[in-house]
Amino acid sequence: MSAITRSLLKLRPLGGFQGLVGTQSARSAGNWNKDWKPGKYPVTPEERAAAARKYGLRPDEYEPYPDDGLGFGDYPKLPVVSAEARDPYRDWDHPEHRRDFGEPIHASADMYGLDRIDDTQKPRFSLNDQALSFFGVMAAFFAAYFYLNDNKMHWPVLPKQYPEEGKTHYTFEPAE
């Protein structure tokens, strides 16, 4: 056992001891890039041009969200194009999200993924048809409930037996 410990201690200057034993830890920065953090709302044309350059947009197509206190800052107001509406056969850098590397995404991009809603296509059924179907099904369930409510079924149960004076509910004597 001491030979194993000595051999591991010899690896220590090479950095092998920490990796083998697990005493070294590394900080993971995660997915956040501080360069993509929205800055302050651009007021001057120079600030607008700098923000457009930051997000890879031309100054004429860059439009920030209104400064209404929600905290979007200089983030560009992009059109809503859900991942479902994008070309599935294109060679995307991130095909699971149907987007390219470095492409600015909508501020609510988590709502427009492949497994989420798609606002860009016309719905299959109109809102009136959806409401009519919903209220029709609910009315059918309520009608069935109120029609069948007075015809309840219960398991046959005898009245509860409470001990009282002069009344025998059971006996341990053999039946005659």
Residue pairs with C-beta under 8 A, 6 or more apart in sequence:
8 16
8 17
8 20
8 21
9 17
11 17
11 20
12 18
17 23
18 24
35 54
38 71
38 72
38 73
38 74
38 75
39 51
39 54
39 73
39 74
40 73
40 74
41 64
41 67
41 73
41 74
42 48
42 50
42 51
42 64
42 74
47 74
48 59
48 62
48 64
49 59
51 62
51 64
51 74
51 76
52 58
52 59
52 61
52 62
52 76
54 74
55 62
55 75
55 76
55 104
56 102
56 103
56 104
57 76
57 104
62 76
63 76
63 77
64 72
64 73
64 74
64 75
64 76
64 77
65 72
65 73
65 75
65 76
65 77
65 107
72 107
75 107
76 104
77 107
78 104
78 105
78 106
78 107
79 106
80 106
80 108
80 112
80 119
80 120
81 106
81 112
81 120
82 112
82 113
82 116
82 117
82 118
82 119
82 120
83 97
83 98
83 99
83 112
83 113
83 114
84 112
84 114
84 118
84 120
84 121
85 118
85 120
85 121
86 98
86 99
87 98
88 98
90 98
92 98
92 99
92 100
93 99
93 100
93 101
94 100
94 101
96 114
97 113
97 114
98 114
99 105
106 112
110 116
111 117
112 118
112 119
125 133
161 169
163 169
